[in-house]
């Protein structure tokens, strides 16, 4: 990223810290950044330039941290769609890029659940530096914590038995109220309680929960 573009991101960060540059204006600003520079520009905006303190000492079935591309985040926010009345939960939130952008773009309360304590500390400090009161991060295993939200995001954060346990927890939430699940690099078509929607991206999958009585395996 050249210096002029970097200074543009620094100026945008200052606007965010002062309580401005949100919603459609931030979306317009992001889309004006060249595609190949968009992730780096966003990391300056959010204070995520330094390499996140990832660890290789992960529990079984956990996937090492890999930040989600900004373009896919923008698609997810638009197509979910995510709004100010939603509670957005990123399961495996890493350094917090998705959580902070989701909040800034929509005003939704946004929560990140992350198993790596160092990443939680890093993300919490970054959001605090921007003064984002509608953002929080929880140090927890998503398979073992209470999941409360209306829109859930998964960027292939875990697999195997852990993924099955998380999906059972999400199914329990869906029995209480409708939810949407946004997944990148993860197919959930075999879940009878979810109905898949078409998206504009081959990588992004969107699912709406199905009312209990309409699910294929519901008792008759």
SEKOL-493793 format. One record per residue (C-alpha): residue number from 1; x, y, z; residue in three letters. Coordinates in nm, 4 decimals, always signed. Each point is the difference from the previous one (the first is absolute). Layout:
SEKOL-493793
     i          x          y          z    aa
   NUM          X          Y          Z   ALA
...
END
This chain:
SEKOL-493793
     i          x          y          z    aa
     1    +0.0000    +0.0000    +0.0000   UNK
     2    +0.1451    +0.3358    -0.0985   UNK
     3    +0.0419    +0.2839    +0.2486   UNK
     4    -0.2898    +0.2076    -0.1333   UNK
     5    -0.2425    -0.2893    +0.0468   UNK
     6    +0.1402    -0.0724    +0.3444   UNK
     7    -0.0510    +0.3611    +0.1053   UNK
     8    -0.3568    -0.0206    -0.1291   UNK
     9    -0.0557    -0.2997    +0.2299   UNK
    10    +0.1584    +0.1885    +0.2921   UNK
    11    -0.2372    +0.2918    -0.0610   UNK
    12    -0.2955    -0.2392    -0.0164   UNK
    13    +0.1086    -0.1549    +0.3296   UNK
    14    +0.0005    +0.3436    +0.1606   UNK
    15    -0.3568    +0.0545    -0.1207   UNK
    16    -0.1116    -0.3324    +0.1480   UNK
    17    +0.1642    +0.0796    +0.3338   UNK
    18    -0.1862    +0.3307    +0.0147   UNK
    19    -0.3330    -0.1777    -0.0534   UNK
    20    -0.0381    +0.0553    -0.3736   UNK
    21    +0.0486    -0.2040    -0.3183   UNK
    22    -0.2511    -0.2765    +0.0433   UNK
    23    -0.2717    -0.1718    -0.1999   UNK
    24    -0.0415    +0.0865    -0.3657   UNK
    25    +0.2739    +0.2646    +0.0078   UNK
    26    +0.2542    -0.2550    +0.1239   UNK
    27    -0.1237    -0.2496    -0.2605   UNK
    28    +0.0500    +0.2591    -0.2749   UNK
    29    +0.3495    +0.0740    +0.1304   UNK
    30    +0.0945    -0.3679    +0.0090   UNK
    31    -0.1237    -0.0631    -0.3527   UNK
    32    +0.2043    +0.2945    -0.1251   UNK
    33    +0.3187    -0.1762    +0.1134   UNK
    34    +0.1558    -0.2187    -0.2743   UNK
    35    -0.0996    -0.3624    +0.0545   UNK
    36    +0.3550    -0.1281    +0.0428   UNK
    37    +0.0700    +0.2635    +0.2677   UNK
    38    -0.3310    -0.0262    +0.1848   UNK
    39    +0.1082    -0.2471    +0.2682   UNK
    40    +0.3161    +0.1953    +0.0860   UNK
    41    -0.1915    +0.3310    +0.0029   UNK
    42    -0.2583    -0.1487    +0.2351   UNK
    43    +0.2681    -0.1284    +0.2365   UNK
    44    +0.1378    +0.3542    +0.0318   UNK
    45    -0.3545    +0.1255    +0.0603   UNK
    46    -0.0596    -0.2553    +0.2770   UNK
    47    +0.3485    +0.0072    +0.1529   UNK
    48    +0.0816    -0.3549    -0.1093   UNK
    49    +0.3230    +0.0668    -0.1874   UNK
    50    +0.2167    -0.1947    +0.2423   UNK
    51    +0.0020    -0.3753    -0.0507   UNK
    52    -0.2613    -0.1629    +0.2214   UNK
    53    +0.1455    -0.2122    +0.2848   UNK
    54    -0.1119    -0.3354    -0.1390   UNK
    55    +0.1132    -0.3244    +0.1606   UNK
    56    +0.0534    -0.3461    -0.1427   UNK
    57    -0.0866    -0.1591    +0.3354   UNK
    58    -0.3685    -0.0384    -0.0795   UNK
    59    -0.2558    -0.2491    +0.1302   UNK
    60    -0.0796    -0.2909    -0.2339   UNK
    61    -0.2347    +0.0877    -0.2898   UNK
    62    +0.0777    +0.3745    +0.0241   UNK
    63    +0.1265    +0.1780    -0.3116   UNK
    64    +0.2916    +0.2499    +0.0214   UNK
    65    -0.1007    +0.3650    -0.0325   UNK
    66    -0.0477    +0.1306    -0.3531   UNK
    67    -0.1594    +0.3452    -0.0438   UNK
    68    -0.3123    +0.0213    -0.2133   UNK
    69    +0.0262    +0.2133    -0.3135   UNK
    70    -0.1748    +0.3368    +0.0175   UNK
    71    -0.1862    -0.0580    -0.3267   UNK
    72    -0.1673    -0.3109    +0.1425   UNK
    73    -0.0909    +0.1919    +0.3162   UNK
    74    -0.1706    +0.2676    -0.2095   UNK
    75    -0.1957    -0.2658    -0.1910   UNK
    76    -0.1037    -0.1697    +0.3235   UNK
    77    -0.1214    +0.3255    +0.1589   UNK
    78    -0.2030    +0.0889    -0.3100   UNK
    79    -0.1447    -0.3411    -0.0799   UNK
    80    -0.0735    -0.1346    +0.3508   UNK
    81    -0.1187    +0.2793    +0.0321   UNK
    82    +0.1414    +0.1366    +0.3246   UNK
    83    -0.1788    +0.2941    +0.1651   UNK
    84    +0.0156    +0.2200    +0.3076   UNK
    85    -0.2529    -0.2164    +0.1884   UNK
    86    +0.2064    -0.3172    -0.0420   UNK
    87    +0.2449    -0.1576    +0.2410   UNK
    88    +0.2896    -0.1232    -0.2106   UNK
    89    +0.2213    -0.2809    +0.1327   UNK
    90    +0.3265    -0.1055    -0.1644   UNK
    91    +0.0960    -0.3507    +0.1116   UNK
    92    +0.3781    -0.0121    -0.0218   UNK
    93    +0.0454    +0.3774    -0.0197   UNK
    94    +0.3808    +0.0163    -0.0089   UNK
    95    +0.1339    +0.3563    +0.0103   UNK
    96    -0.3492    +0.1462    -0.0387   UNK
    97    -0.0068    +0.1286    -0.3586   UNK
    98    -0.3455    -0.1430    -0.0775   UNK
    99    -0.1526    +0.1014    +0.3339   UNK
   100    +0.1169    +0.3616    -0.0130   UNK
   101    -0.0935    +0.0498    -0.3656   UNK
   102    -0.3443    -0.1573    +0.0483   UNK
   103    -0.0714    +0.2427    +0.2842   UNK
   104    +0.1347    +0.3072    -0.1794   UNK
   105    -0.1891    -0.0751    -0.3212   UNK
   106    -0.3387    -0.0755    +0.1574   UNK
   107    -0.0140    +0.1135    +0.3621   UNK
   108    -0.0770    -0.3575    +0.1079   UNK
   109    +0.1330    -0.1123    +0.3354   UNK
   110    +0.2869    -0.2306    -0.0897   UNK
   111    +0.1628    -0.2731    +0.2081   UNK
   112    +0.3070    -0.2077    -0.0755   UNK
   113    +0.0538    -0.3428    +0.1557   UNK
   114    +0.3611    -0.1159    -0.0187   UNK
   115    +0.1872    -0.2891    +0.1632   UNK
   116    +0.3428    +0.1669    -0.0150   UNK
   117    +0.0447    +0.2336    +0.2946   UNK
   118    +0.2735    +0.2073    -0.1653   UNK
   119    -0.2245    +0.0710    -0.2972   UNK
   120    -0.2837    +0.1043    +0.2315   UNK
   121    +0.2319    +0.2426    +0.1812   UNK
   122    +0.1237    +0.1362    -0.3335   UNK
   123    -0.3523    +0.0456    -0.1393   UNK
   124    -0.1330    +0.1563    +0.3201   UNK
   125    +0.2812    +0.2557    +0.0044   UNK
   126    -0.0578    +0.0869    -0.3666   UNK
   127    -0.3736    +0.0576    +0.0439   UNK
   128    +0.0562    +0.2003    +0.3203   UNK
   129    +0.2484    +0.2260    -0.1809   UNK
   130    -0.2782    +0.0833    -0.2472   UNK
   131    -0.2555    +0.0540    +0.2771   UNK
   132    -0.2356    -0.2696    -0.1290   UNK
   133    -0.2398    -0.0520    +0.2899   UNK
   134    -0.2210    -0.2294    -0.2095   UNK
   135    +0.2792    -0.2543    -0.0461   UNK
   136    +0.1176    -0.2662    +0.2451   UNK
   137    +0.2183    -0.3093    -0.0059   UNK
   138    -0.0351    -0.3160    +0.2079   UNK
   139    +0.2819    -0.2441    +0.0753   UNK
   140    -0.1797    -0.3333    -0.0307   UNK
   141    -0.0409    -0.3211    -0.1935   UNK
   142    -0.3051    +0.0561    -0.2220   UNK
   143    -0.1088    -0.3595    +0.0644   UNK
   144    -0.0209    +0.0605    +0.3748   UNK
   145    -0.1440    +0.3513    +0.0308   UNK
   146    -0.3517    +0.1406    -0.0136   UNK
   147    -0.0699    +0.1334    -0.3487   UNK
   148    -0.2354    +0.2968    -0.0126   UNK
   149    -0.0485    +0.1860    -0.3267   UNK
   150    -0.2065    +0.0379    -0.3150   UNK
   151    +0.2783    -0.0269    -0.2605   UNK
   152    +0.2924    -0.2410    +0.0401   UNK
   153    +0.3186    +0.0005    -0.2071   UNK
   154    +0.2410    -0.2905    -0.0492   UNK
   155    +0.3151    +0.0170    -0.2074   UNK
   156    +0.0917    -0.3702    +0.0273   UNK
   157    +0.1281    +0.0516    +0.3572   UNK
   158    -0.0204    -0.3663    +0.1028   UNK
   159    -0.1039    -0.3379    -0.1340   UNK
   160    -0.0856    -0.3534    +0.1097   UNK
   161    -0.1757    -0.0544    +0.3295   UNK
   162    +0.0468    +0.3626    +0.1057   UNK
   163    -0.1943    +0.1212    -0.3033   UNK
   164    -0.2763    -0.2519    +0.0714   UNK
   165    -0.0300    +0.1238    +0.3592   UNK
   166    -0.0131    +0.3632    -0.1117   UNK
   167    -0.2715    -0.0799    -0.2543   UNK
   168    -0.2059    -0.1749    +0.2677   UNK
   169    +0.0277    +0.3119    +0.2163   UNK
   170    -0.1082    +0.2174    -0.2905   UNK
   171    -0.2927    -0.2319    -0.0657   UNK
   172    -0.1075    +0.0507    +0.3621   UNK
   173    +0.0072    +0.3771    -0.0522   UNK
   174    -0.2033    -0.0385    -0.3211   UNK
   175    -0.2711    -0.1871    +0.1914   UNK
   176    -0.0576    +0.3194    +0.2012   UNK
   177    +0.0134    +0.2553    -0.2835   UNK
   178    +0.0958    +0.0273    -0.3689   UNK
   179    +0.3717    +0.0383    -0.0697   UNK
   180    +0.2217    +0.0410    -0.3040   UNK
   181    +0.3349    -0.1709    -0.0476   UNK
   182    +0.2675    +0.1409    -0.2296   UNK
   183    +0.2787    -0.2445    -0.0836   UNK
   184    +0.3183    +0.0322    -0.2036   UNK
   185    +0.1720    -0.3140    -0.1231   UNK
   186    -0.2501    -0.2135    +0.1889   UNK
   187    -0.2963    -0.1972    -0.1341   UNK
   188    -0.2946    -0.0588    +0.2343   UNK
   189    -0.2473    -0.1362    -0.2551   UNK
   190    -0.0407    -0.3273    +0.1937   UNK
   191    -0.1554    +0.1859    +0.2945   UNK
   192    -0.3738    -0.0577    -0.0373   UNK
   193    -0.0871    +0.2977    +0.2202   UNK
   194    +0.1708    +0.2422    -0.2410   UNK
   195    -0.1172    +0.1251    -0.3390   UNK
   196    +0.2715    +0.1221    -0.2356   UNK
   197    -0.0300    +0.3253    -0.1925   UNK
   198    +0.1648    +0.1027    -0.3266   UNK
   199    +0.2894    +0.2462    +0.0307   UNK
   200    +0.2149    +0.1997    -0.2404   UNK
   201    +0.3188    -0.1765    +0.1116   UNK
   202    +0.1085    -0.3632    -0.0461   UNK
   203    +0.1728    +0.0180    +0.3397   UNK
   204    -0.2824    +0.1477    +0.2075   UNK
   205    -0.2899    -0.2183    +0.1152   UNK
   206    -0.3070    +0.1462    +0.1706   UNK
   207    -0.2527    -0.2051    +0.1936   UNK
   208    -0.3314    +0.0828    +0.1661   UNK
   209    -0.1214    -0.2149    +0.2851   UNK
   210    -0.3146    -0.1969    -0.0765   UNK
   211    -0.2918    +0.0045    +0.2471   UNK
   212    +0.0084    -0.3186    +0.2072   UNK
   213    -0.3227    -0.1362    -0.1489   UNK
   214    +0.1370    +0.0442    -0.3541   UNK
   215    +0.3353    -0.1717    +0.0550   UNK
   216    +0.0335    -0.3355    -0.1849   UNK
   217    +0.0642    -0.1954    +0.3197   UNK
   218    -0.2651    +0.1713    +0.2107   UNK
   219    -0.2351    -0.2390    +0.1841   UNK
   220    -0.3432    -0.0357    -0.1617   UNK
END
